[in-house]
Amino acid sequence: DVVYKAADWACWAQKWSVQDCLQGYINETLKYDGGVILMHDLRSSTAELLEGYLEAMTAKGFEFVTLDEIEFN
């Protein structure tokens, strides 16, 4: 199954692998060309997901900043 939506808590409830959940986050980010990412730190699998996400998206040219670094118009 290909995961098209991103929600770490939903991934773990469905017992999806980190790799499948990661693909969902990548798909959502590419669909919207960026955005705010929220992940819950309740499981060690989310830390693994975050590591893979940062690596994959950095390789695609995305940059990561804190909310304080975003300039809102």
Biotite code that builds the C-alpha atoms (Angstrom):
import biotite.structure as struc

atoms = struc.array([
    struc.Atom([0.000, 0.000, 0.000], chain_id="A", res_id=1, res_name="ASP", atom_name="CA", element="C"),
    struc.Atom([1.134, 3.518, -0.776], chain_id="A", res_id=2, res_name="VAL", atom_name="CA", element="C"),
    struc.Atom([0.492, 6.052, 1.950], chain_id="A", res_id=3, res_name="VAL", atom_name="CA", element="C"),
    struc.Atom([-0.619, 9.387, 0.506], chain_id="A", res_id=4, res_name="TYR", atom_name="CA", element="C"),
    struc.Atom([-1.477, 11.241, 3.706], chain_id="A", res_id=5, res_name="LYS", atom_name="CA", element="C"),
    struc.Atom([0.825, 12.164, 6.568], chain_id="A", res_id=6, res_name="ALA", atom_name="CA", element="C"),
    struc.Atom([-0.044, 11.522, 10.197], chain_id="A", res_id=7, res_name="ALA", atom_name="CA", element="C"),
    struc.Atom([2.429, 9.694, 12.398], chain_id="A", res_id=8, res_name="ASP", atom_name="CA", element="C"),
    struc.Atom([-0.151, 8.667, 15.000], chain_id="A", res_id=9, res_name="TRP", atom_name="CA", element="C"),
    struc.Atom([-2.367, 7.213, 12.255], chain_id="A", res_id=10, res_name="ALA", atom_name="CA", element="C"),
    struc.Atom([0.578, 5.307, 10.777], chain_id="A", res_id=11, res_name="CYS", atom_name="CA", element="C"),
    struc.Atom([1.340, 3.580, 14.053], chain_id="A", res_id=12, res_name="TRP", atom_name="CA", element="C"),
    struc.Atom([-2.336, 2.820, 14.716], chain_id="A", res_id=13, res_name="ALA", atom_name="CA", element="C"),
    struc.Atom([-2.465, 1.129, 11.295], chain_id="A", res_id=14, res_name="GLN", atom_name="CA", element="C"),
    struc.Atom([0.795, -0.675, 12.114], chain_id="A", res_id=15, res_name="LYS", atom_name="CA", element="C"),
    struc.Atom([2.457, 0.763, 9.008], chain_id="A", res_id=16, res_name="TRP", atom_name="CA", element="C"),
    struc.Atom([6.227, 0.695, 8.771], chain_id="A", res_id=17, res_name="SER", atom_name="CA", element="C"),
    struc.Atom([8.370, 3.778, 9.248], chain_id="A", res_id=18, res_name="VAL", atom_name="CA", element="C"),
    struc.Atom([9.207, 3.603, 5.533], chain_id="A", res_id=19, res_name="GLN", atom_name="CA", element="C"),
    struc.Atom([5.530, 3.581, 4.505], chain_id="A", res_id=20, res_name="ASP", atom_name="CA", element="C"),
    struc.Atom([4.719, 6.458, 6.856], chain_id="A", res_id=21, res_name="CYS", atom_name="CA", element="C"),
    struc.Atom([7.751, 8.367, 5.586], chain_id="A", res_id=22, res_name="LEU", atom_name="CA", element="C"),
    struc.Atom([6.447, 8.063, 2.035], chain_id="A", res_id=23, res_name="GLN", atom_name="CA", element="C"),
    struc.Atom([3.170, 9.612, 3.182], chain_id="A", res_id=24, res_name="GLY", atom_name="CA", element="C"),
    struc.Atom([4.982, 12.618, 4.627], chain_id="A", res_id=25, res_name="TYR", atom_name="CA", element="C"),
    struc.Atom([7.061, 13.001, 1.464], chain_id="A", res_id=26, res_name="ILE", atom_name="CA", element="C"),
    struc.Atom([3.965, 12.766, -0.747], chain_id="A", res_id=27, res_name="ASN", atom_name="CA", element="C"),
    struc.Atom([2.093, 15.395, 1.296], chain_id="A", res_id=28, res_name="GLU", atom_name="CA", element="C"),
    struc.Atom([5.046, 17.795, 1.344], chain_id="A", res_id=29, res_name="THR", atom_name="CA", element="C"),
    struc.Atom([5.580, 17.538, -2.402], chain_id="A", res_id=30, res_name="LEU", atom_name="CA", element="C"),
    struc.Atom([1.842, 17.902, -3.049], chain_id="A", res_id=31, res_name="LYS", atom_name="CA", element="C"),
    struc.Atom([1.725, 21.220, -1.171], chain_id="A", res_id=32, res_name="TYR", atom_name="CA", element="C"),
    struc.Atom([5.313, 22.281, -1.914], chain_id="A", res_id=33, res_name="ASP", atom_name="CA", element="C"),
    struc.Atom([6.214, 22.574, 1.759], chain_id="A", res_id=34, res_name="GLY", atom_name="CA", element="C"),
    struc.Atom([4.314, 23.485, 4.888], chain_id="A", res_id=35, res_name="GLY", atom_name="CA", element="C"),
    struc.Atom([4.342, 23.023, 8.630], chain_id="A", res_id=36, res_name="VAL", atom_name="CA", element="C"),
    struc.Atom([5.105, 19.497, 9.787], chain_id="A", res_id=37, res_name="ILE", atom_name="CA", element="C"),
    struc.Atom([3.760, 18.187, 13.095], chain_id="A", res_id=38, res_name="LEU", atom_name="CA", element="C"),
    struc.Atom([4.988, 14.927, 14.593], chain_id="A", res_id=39, res_name="MET", atom_name="CA", element="C"),
    struc.Atom([4.259, 13.475, 18.020], chain_id="A", res_id=40, res_name="HIS", atom_name="CA", element="C"),
    struc.Atom([7.183, 12.324, 20.173], chain_id="A", res_id=41, res_name="ASP", atom_name="CA", element="C"),
    struc.Atom([5.382, 9.433, 21.849], chain_id="A", res_id=42, res_name="LEU", atom_name="CA", element="C"),
    struc.Atom([7.146, 6.624, 19.983], chain_id="A", res_id=43, res_name="ARG", atom_name="CA", element="C"),
    struc.Atom([10.720, 5.918, 19.006], chain_id="A", res_id=44, res_name="SER", atom_name="CA", element="C"),
    struc.Atom([9.470, 5.135, 15.486], chain_id="A", res_id=45, res_name="SER", atom_name="CA", element="C"),
    struc.Atom([8.586, 8.817, 15.083], chain_id="A", res_id=46, res_name="THR", atom_name="CA", element="C"),
    struc.Atom([12.219, 9.772, 15.765], chain_id="A", res_id=47, res_name="ALA", atom_name="CA", element="C"),
    struc.Atom([13.253, 7.329, 13.041], chain_id="A", res_id=48, res_name="GLU", atom_name="CA", element="C"),
    struc.Atom([10.583, 8.818, 10.769], chain_id="A", res_id=49, res_name="LEU", atom_name="CA", element="C"),
    struc.Atom([11.844, 12.360, 11.414], chain_id="A", res_id=50, res_name="LEU", atom_name="CA", element="C"),
    struc.Atom([15.431, 11.386, 10.662], chain_id="A", res_id=51, res_name="GLU", atom_name="CA", element="C"),
    struc.Atom([14.438, 9.820, 7.341], chain_id="A", res_id=52, res_name="GLY", atom_name="CA", element="C"),
    struc.Atom([12.178, 12.741, 6.476], chain_id="A", res_id=53, res_name="TYR", atom_name="CA", element="C"),
    struc.Atom([14.837, 15.384, 7.089], chain_id="A", res_id=54, res_name="LEU", atom_name="CA", element="C"),
    struc.Atom([17.358, 13.422, 5.037], chain_id="A", res_id=55, res_name="GLU", atom_name="CA", element="C"),
    struc.Atom([14.970, 12.793, 2.123], chain_id="A", res_id=56, res_name="ALA", atom_name="CA", element="C"),
    struc.Atom([13.612, 16.318, 1.920], chain_id="A", res_id=57, res_name="MET", atom_name="CA", element="C"),
    struc.Atom([16.984, 18.017, 2.347], chain_id="A", res_id=58, res_name="THR", atom_name="CA", element="C"),
    struc.Atom([18.204, 15.936, -0.602], chain_id="A", res_id=59, res_name="ALA", atom_name="CA", element="C"),
    struc.Atom([15.257, 17.352, -2.594], chain_id="A", res_id=60, res_name="LYS", atom_name="CA", element="C"),
    struc.Atom([16.347, 20.912, -1.766], chain_id="A", res_id=61, res_name="GLY", atom_name="CA", element="C"),
    struc.Atom([13.928, 21.726, 1.057], chain_id="A", res_id=62, res_name="PHE", atom_name="CA", element="C"),
    struc.Atom([15.117, 23.813, 4.004], chain_id="A", res_id=63, res_name="GLU", atom_name="CA", element="C"),
    struc.Atom([13.917, 23.529, 7.586], chain_id="A", res_id=64, res_name="PHE", atom_name="CA", element="C"),
    struc.Atom([13.376, 26.421, 9.978], chain_id="A", res_id=65, res_name="VAL", atom_name="CA", element="C"),
    struc.Atom([11.644, 27.013, 13.280], chain_id="A", res_id=66, res_name="THR", atom_name="CA", element="C"),
    struc.Atom([8.315, 28.847, 13.413], chain_id="A", res_id=67, res_name="LEU", atom_name="CA", element="C"),
    struc.Atom([10.148, 31.854, 14.837], chain_id="A", res_id=68, res_name="ASP", atom_name="CA", element="C"),
    struc.Atom([12.186, 32.074, 11.634], chain_id="A", res_id=69, res_name="GLU", atom_name="CA", element="C"),
    struc.Atom([9.149, 32.303, 9.353], chain_id="A", res_id=70, res_name="ILE", atom_name="CA", element="C"),
    struc.Atom([8.159, 35.749, 8.158], chain_id="A", res_id=71, res_name="GLU", atom_name="CA", element="C"),
    struc.Atom([4.389, 36.058, 8.011], chain_id="A", res_id=72, res_name="PHE", atom_name="CA", element="C"),
    struc.Atom([2.857, 38.741, 5.827], chain_id="A", res_id=73, res_name="ASN", atom_name="CA", element="C"),
])
